């Protein structure tokens, strides 16, 4: 495998681009952007002609037993992936999905490992297993996420479930994987870490942004009324701001970190908790405006394989480097400092600051 980066006509695509954080923000009137994204933009499915060098690669995809995670795993296998680790909460459902994926590429090794994003212990055990059991890691797609319709907290942490899974646990897993990815590199290709984000991070209202400290304000309904769509968007915003700062501290020579918005996609289980009229209205809306799940998943493949170091710390939308959420350009410094500090404090028990520092020290050598 000579390169993980996309090829066209035998040439590696490495165009000079403006990074996300230096772009102009998306317009306040998002309607025309949404219309263009969903009705005027066609996402091409990945082919071996575009990605001829995936054979021999090892990939980890979280939440890969259904929806976008499953489809992105299927795409990777169809491109010739050699080893897939399916990181899933339910081993039973993971095994069912794995059997379907084996029909795509019978020569690939597919393993199903448990990963519960509501459990710090499960995340740490998963990362240790990656360190101990995998000879190399080339590709990681952190896709696991949720959008619950009702407010609830994770008993083990006390944090609201959407914030816990979509932000705190996702960045925890990303940080723990960084030294593993560096140590498992084959020396020829920089490992890729793609984190699934959402344009909803741009559209959220963030009414509790002036709370201090900010993270505990998500853990009850006294600060702000419960709104599942708003909470989903804020959870993605917190994660986005954190990842942009993290990427500034990690060399793109060690790990290329980027984020991807798959667009509004039908056929996923993200809003599986919706009921009644809300469920029906959502189903109709998604059927009209949503992308097919294989096209949404193709944006994951483009993010992890179609871009190089120029995408480090960037947001990808419609397979192009795109602006960050509007909050980055208005309140970015204050919010990022708060979210960074409070998230690291939450994860201090696992020595995350030392892990980041060690990656920085390595980069300076």
Number of C-alpha atoms within 10 A of each C-alpha: 11 10 16 25 24 24 19 11 8 10 9 16 14 15 9 7 11 14 17 21 18 12 14 12 18 14 10 10 8 11 10 9 14 15 12 11 18 18 13 10 11 12 20 14 15 22 12 15 13 19 22 19 20 24 19 14 20 23 25 23 23 24 25 28 27 17 20 29 28 25 22 25 30 23 22 30 26 18 21 20 23 19 22 25 23 27 27 24 21 15 16 13 14 22 18 12 17 23 12 13 22 15 13 17 18 12 13 20 15 22 14 23 20 19 24 20 25 23 17 19 11 15 21 17 14 20 18 14 12 20 18 10 9 13 12 21 25 23 25 23 28 25 24 24 24 19 23 19 19 11 16 15 17 16 11 9 13 13 21 21 26 27 27 24 23 28 24 26 23 23 24 21 17 21 18 20 23 22 17 18 24 19 16 17 18 15 10 10 17 23 29 28 25 27 26 26 27 26 21 21 26 21 18 20 14 16 12 13 16 11 12 10 11 14 20 14 18 23 18 16 13 9 13 12 10 15 13 17 16 17 25 23 24 27 29 25 30 23 26 28 23 23 25 22 15 18 17 13 16 23 18 20 13 22 24 25 30 29 29 28 23 25 23 20 21 24 17 16 13 16 17 12 13 18 12 7 9 12 14 12 13 15 16 12 13 16 14 12 17 19 23 17 21 23 22 28 27 22 28 31 25 24 32 27 23 22 25 23 18 18 25 26 26 28 30 27 23 21 20 17 23 23 23 29 25 19 20 20 15 11 11 15 13 13 20 22 14 19 19 18 12 16 21 19 13 14 16 12 9 14 13 18 15 11 16 18 14 14 20 16 12 12 14 8 5
